[in-house]
């Protein structure tokens, strides 16, 4: 009896050891397998060898890279305009890499027939009244009366792909440019993948002291250069095709760049994603507040 129990214990231990070894081998095999997948969403920004896509159901866009010398991917990305719905196959190797990308819907085009629209979809529009808190080359930000935070609105995309002459609605871009910062406005909007400005009505111009041009942007640092005890950075904002140059604002009290801001800018690196407030000066836009959102 004792011998039988001993044999059973040995066999049981051997079986458990074999099972554990097999499980470990399976786990190691899984780790070796490449992570890959497919996402569908909106292309929010792109660069020389990368795109950002906000997948359906996600709060933030994700960056995907591809080899600059890959002619097929270069051509595919070049022909896709920002705000286009795409499907993207990816594989993970140190970072998310594009395997294939295809447009599903041209920017600014509504392929659905009226009868095919989902219930309640047409109701995603409205009118707000409030203050213009920021604006850029292709957006306007308005803090509506009674709201705690401002919302960004962009024009509709018109004309198809960039190669066909497509781009943000030029009439609306001109209207945004003519609308003063800190003015009170009435803005009509509708939602198509993001809030789109349809109409802007000026209610009251800002006081003279508020007319100073300023804004807030976020983007990737492309270059950095020390210049006259200051730092000049070129930043490519999301949705923009070219980087813009900024320097740290001059503080008249100390007769030099704002020290805290200068320290933060110098600590940043090329490739970092940053956000900052700027003010217009006679020498160009100057940074007055700065933070790094994501390290390279």
Order of alpha helices (4+ residues) and beta strands (2+ residues): alpha-beta-beta-beta-alpha-beta-beta-beta-beta-beta-beta-beta-alpha-beta-beta-beta-beta-beta-beta-beta-alpha-beta-beta
